[in-house]
């Protein structure tokens, strides 16, 4: 790709926005107040704003390989802290996607070098749900199910954080687990039973408010 293509597109985008609203960039440069924190995969085929049809300023975004929420990832923990405690977002979305390269890599035994510690987090999800996953004979279906289970477990990891626990306690926030079907373009709500998850894990992970 010729990088100049990007700058041409940028100029056209500016022109289009100004035609719609001459104060667009004046408004955009004001204080941000997004209502959604989106944690998704870095995959180049998954573009957050486009698939949701929302505008810049509507959503605070963090992306990494396979949409992980790891307590050792200071970047993710800082984003969650800032979005929940300071921006006061009302929703946190963890969104995985089918045909995720990170999930597929985690299901293989190949040495991936520096990626090994990261992929181990996904392998831990497999270990937790080994019986269910091993019962699935079709490899593609198994990949897809691990994508879904990974979203569920990252939602659990999210709920373990102090900021989210406090927000949930005061009903200031709602957590969502979604999967983007890259084959159809649809967003699928996993409809995760967070009340059950909270009941199961709070005995161990609950923090004093």
Protein Blocks (a to p, Z undefined) as FASTA:
>chain_A
ZZklmmmmmmmmmmmmmmmomklmmmmmmccddfbdcdddfbfklcfklmnopaehiacc
dddehiiacfklmklmmmmmmmmmmnopabdcddddehifklmmmmpcbdehjmmmmmmm
mmmmmmmmmmmmmmpmblklmmmmmmmmmmmmmmmmmmmpmklmmmmmnopaccdddddd
fknopacdekiafklmmmmmmmmmpccZZ
